[in-house]
């Protein structure tokens, strides 16, 4: 619920918030496919909400590059020790959150071809940790997407990436009965979080809310590295 609410209000954060929490509860091998299922449903609902601001051409290169990154990320998840995977995820969360909180303005990327590199990295992280967001968020910031287009484009990319990740998890046998059972339990929370987030969107100061979420990510990332 919390992760989907965050994404509804800010445009991103579902996996960044949910993965660290779920890893502690169910482990990385259940958390990864579970978050992909939940994210797919939530992102479809949010894309419908932001469809007027979605720019398919801006997202196409990112999504194409993800086709290469996602399978490698899923292979990494299956071949590398779970402790190493969770520690790397923790470090990525800390690095992203601290950079975002620093207030530094990233350089402007004028060439759309940069999307291939950011999209591949997003696919790699999405396949392994369901955290495709940071590279694409950085790319959108560097391309100076307007706020409404930023939210719409992120939902479109996330939905494509989640679909690719789900196909990979299905092919790899990761969608186990345990994962499906947890997903069914989460379904009511998905609808409630999207509805509440949509109602409150515009009433909450996005900048302050985002700072709170980023601070929480530092703590969660640290717990993954240490734990």
Backbone torsions as a table, in degrees:
resi	resn	phi	psi	omega
1	UNK	NA	-50.0	-178.3
2	UNK	-60.0	-44.5	-176.7
3	UNK	-64.7	-42.5	-179.6
4	UNK	-70.2	-36.7	176.2
5	UNK	-61.0	-43.8	178.1
6	UNK	-59.5	-45.6	-178.1
7	UNK	-67.0	-35.9	179.5
8	UNK	-64.0	-39.2	-176.6
9	UNK	-80.6	-42.0	-172.8
10	UNK	-101.7	-18.4	-177.3
11	UNK	98.8	-12.6	179.6
12	UNK	-155.7	174.4	172.9
13	UNK	115.9	-6.4	-176.3
14	UNK	-58.0	-55.9	-178.3
15	UNK	-72.5	-35.7	-178.9
16	UNK	-61.7	-34.9	179.7
17	UNK	-85.4	-43.7	-172.1
18	UNK	-77.4	-36.4	-175.6
19	UNK	-60.4	-49.8	-179.8
20	UNK	-60.1	-38.7	-179.4
21	UNK	-68.6	-45.5	-176.9
22	UNK	-70.3	-32.7	178.5
23	UNK	-58.7	-38.6	178.6
24	UNK	-66.8	-30.3	-172.9
25	UNK	-91.6	-48.5	-172.7
26	UNK	-117.3	-5.9	-179.0
27	UNK	89.4	159.2	-173.4
28	UNK	-66.1	-34.1	-173.9
29	UNK	-76.2	-19.7	171.5
30	UNK	-93.9	-39.0	-176.7
31	UNK	-61.7	-41.9	-175.1
32	UNK	-61.8	-54.9	178.2
33	UNK	-68.7	-31.1	179.4
34	UNK	-64.3	-46.6	179.4
35	UNK	-64.5	-35.5	177.7
36	UNK	-62.6	-40.8	177.7
37	UNK	-64.9	-49.7	-179.6
38	UNK	-61.8	-43.2	-178.6
39	UNK	-63.1	-40.9	-179.5
40	UNK	-58.3	-43.9	179.2
41	UNK	-67.1	-48.3	-177.8
42	UNK	-62.9	-42.0	-177.7
43	UNK	-68.3	-34.1	176.0
44	UNK	-63.4	-42.2	177.9
45	UNK	-65.2	-41.9	-177.9
46	UNK	-72.3	-34.8	177.8
47	UNK	-63.9	-37.1	175.9
48	UNK	-61.4	-38.0	179.7
49	UNK	-67.8	-39.2	-174.9
50	UNK	-102.9	16.8	-171.6
51	UNK	-60.6	-29.7	-178.7
52	UNK	-67.8	-23.3	-177.5
53	UNK	-104.3	2.7	-178.4
54	UNK	-78.2	129.6	179.7
55	UNK	-112.3	95.9	-175.6
56	UNK	-58.2	-36.6	-177.9
57	UNK	-64.8	-35.4	-179.6
58	UNK	-70.2	-26.0	-175.3
59	UNK	-95.2	-20.7	-172.1
60	UNK	-57.5	-44.6	-178.6
61	UNK	-65.8	-40.4	178.1
62	UNK	-60.6	-46.4	-177.4
63	UNK	-66.1	-38.9	179.9
64	UNK	-62.3	-43.3	179.5
65	UNK	-67.3	-29.3	178.2
66	UNK	-63.2	-27.0	179.0
67	UNK	-57.1	-31.9	178.7
68	UNK	-85.9	-35.6	-174.6
69	UNK	-75.9	-37.5	-174.9
70	UNK	-60.6	-49.3	-179.8
71	UNK	-60.0	-37.2	178.6
72	UNK	-66.5	-37.6	178.5
73	UNK	-65.3	-41.7	178.4
74	UNK	-65.9	-38.9	176.3
75	UNK	-62.1	-40.1	177.6
76	UNK	-60.9	-42.0	179.8
77	UNK	-61.5	-37.6	-176.4
78	UNK	-79.8	-27.9	-171.7
79	UNK	-98.5	-21.4	-173.9
80	UNK	-102.5	144.3	-179.7
81	UNK	-55.4	138.4	-176.7
82	UNK	-58.9	-35.9	179.2
83	UNK	-63.5	-38.5	178.0
84	UNK	-67.8	-43.2	-179.2
85	UNK	-60.4	-46.6	-178.5
86	UNK	-68.1	-35.5	178.2
87	UNK	-65.7	-42.2	178.2
88	UNK	-64.5	-41.5	176.6
89	UNK	-58.8	-43.6	178.2
90	UNK	-60.0	-43.8	179.3
91	UNK	-64.5	-39.8	178.2
92	UNK	-63.3	-41.8	178.8
93	UNK	-62.8	-45.3	-179.7
94	UNK	-62.8	-46.2	-178.1
95	UNK	-61.9	-45.2	-179.5
96	UNK	-64.9	-44.7	-177.3
97	UNK	-65.4	-44.2	-179.2
98	UNK	-65.2	-39.6	177.9
99	UNK	-63.1	-43.1	-179.3
100	UNK	-66.6	-36.9	-179.7
101	UNK	-75.5	-18.5	-175.5
102	UNK	-68.7	-21.6	-179.1
103	UNK	81.6	5.1	178.8
104	UNK	-68.1	141.0	177.9
105	UNK	-95.0	116.8	-179.1
106	UNK	-68.9	154.5	-179.5
107	UNK	-65.2	153.6	179.4
108	UNK	-82.0	131.3	177.0
109	UNK	-99.8	112.1	-176.3
110	UNK	-89.7	-21.1	-177.4
111	UNK	-95.7	122.4	179.4
112	UNK	-62.6	-18.7	-178.0
113	UNK	-61.9	-21.2	176.0
114	UNK	-58.4	-22.5	-177.6
115	UNK	-59.4	-31.0	-177.8
116	UNK	-64.6	-43.3	179.1
117	UNK	-67.1	-45.3	180.0
118	UNK	-67.2	-37.4	179.1
119	UNK	-66.5	-40.2	177.8
120	UNK	-62.8	-46.1	179.4
121	UNK	-63.3	-40.1	176.9
122	UNK	-62.2	-40.8	177.3
123	UNK	-65.2	-40.7	178.7
124	UNK	-61.1	-48.8	179.3
125	UNK	-68.7	-33.6	178.3
126	UNK	-66.7	-42.0	179.1
127	UNK	-65.6	-37.6	-176.6
128	UNK	-85.7	-45.4	-170.0
129	UNK	-124.9	-1.3	-173.5
130	UNK	63.8	20.9	-179.2
131	UNK	-112.8	60.3	179.1
132	UNK	-74.6	-10.9	-171.9
133	UNK	-62.8	-53.9	-172.0
134	UNK	-50.5	-49.1	179.8
135	UNK	-61.3	-39.2	-177.3
136	UNK	-75.1	-34.4	175.5
137	UNK	-63.3	-43.7	177.6
138	UNK	-62.7	-42.8	179.4
139	UNK	-61.3	-47.6	179.6
140	UNK	-61.2	-37.6	177.4
141	UNK	-66.1	-42.5	-179.4
142	UNK	-70.5	-25.0	176.7
143	UNK	-86.2	-4.7	177.9
144	UNK	60.4	44.5	174.2
145	UNK	-63.6	136.2	173.7
146	UNK	-61.3	155.2	-174.5
147	UNK	-53.1	-46.4	-178.1
148	UNK	-66.2	-43.2	177.9
149	UNK	-66.1	-35.3	178.0
150	UNK	-57.1	-49.2	-179.9
151	UNK	-64.9	-44.8	-178.7
152	UNK	-63.8	-44.5	-179.3
153	UNK	-65.8	-39.2	178.8
154	UNK	-61.7	-42.7	-179.5
155	UNK	-63.7	-40.8	178.5
156	UNK	-62.6	-45.7	179.3
157	UNK	-65.8	-45.7	-178.9
158	UNK	-59.7	-39.0	-178.8
159	UNK	-66.0	-43.8	176.7
160	UNK	-61.6	-46.3	-177.5
161	UNK	-64.9	-42.3	178.7
162	UNK	-62.5	-37.8	178.2
163	UNK	-63.8	-42.8	177.8
164	UNK	-64.0	-42.2	179.5
165	UNK	-63.1	-41.7	179.9
166	UNK	-64.1	-40.6	176.9
167	UNK	-60.9	-42.8	178.6
168	UNK	-64.1	-43.0	179.1
169	UNK	-65.7	-38.2	178.1
170	UNK	-64.5	-43.8	179.2
171	UNK	-65.3	-31.8	-178.8
172	UNK	-87.4	0.6	178.9
173	UNK	75.6	22.0	-177.5
174	UNK	-86.7	-13.0	-179.9
175	UNK	-86.0	75.0	-175.2
176	UNK	-81.1	167.0	175.9
177	UNK	-56.2	-34.2	177.8
178	UNK	-62.5	-43.4	179.9
179	UNK	-63.3	-46.1	-179.3
180	UNK	-64.2	-37.8	179.2
181	UNK	-64.5	-43.7	178.5
182	UNK	-65.9	-35.8	178.8
183	UNK	-64.0	-44.3	179.1
184	UNK	-62.9	-36.3	176.8
185	UNK	-64.1	-35.0	-175.5
186	UNK	-80.4	-17.3	-173.4
187	UNK	-54.4	-47.6	179.6
188	UNK	-60.1	-35.9	-179.6
189	UNK	-66.9	-31.5	179.3
190	UNK	-61.5	-52.9	-179.4
191	UNK	-62.1	-41.7	-178.8
192	UNK	-65.7	-41.8	-178.5
193	UNK	-66.7	-42.0	178.4
194	UNK	-64.1	-43.4	-179.8
195	UNK	-62.9	-47.6	-178.9
196	UNK	-67.6	-42.4	178.9
197	UNK	-61.8	-39.9	178.6
198	UNK	-65.7	-36.2	178.9
199	UNK	-66.9	-38.8	-175.3
200	UNK	-90.5	-12.4	179.2
201	UNK	-60.2	126.4	-176.6
202	UNK	100.3	-23.1	176.9
203	UNK	-93.9	-21.7	179.0
204	UNK	-97.8	136.7	176.8
205	UNK	-67.7	108.6	-175.9
206	UNK	-59.8	-34.6	-177.7
207	UNK	-66.3	-46.8	179.8
208	UNK	-67.2	-40.3	179.6
209	UNK	-63.7	-41.5	179.6
210	UNK	-64.2	-39.8	178.1
211	UNK	-62.4	-39.8	177.6
212	UNK	-62.8	-44.3	179.5
213	UNK	-63.6	-43.3	-179.5
214	UNK	-64.0	-39.8	176.0
215	UNK	-61.8	-39.3	177.6
216	UNK	-65.2	-35.9	179.3
217	UNK	-65.1	-34.8	176.6
218	UNK	-61.2	-44.9	179.8
219	UNK	-65.0	-45.8	-179.8
220	UNK	-64.7	-41.9	177.8
221	UNK	-61.7	-41.3	177.6
222	UNK	-62.4	-37.5	179.5
223	UNK	-67.1	-33.3	177.8
224	UNK	-70.4	-40.0	179.6
225	UNK	-65.8	-42.3	-176.6
226	UNK	-80.9	-28.0	-172.1
227	UNK	-95.0	NA	NA
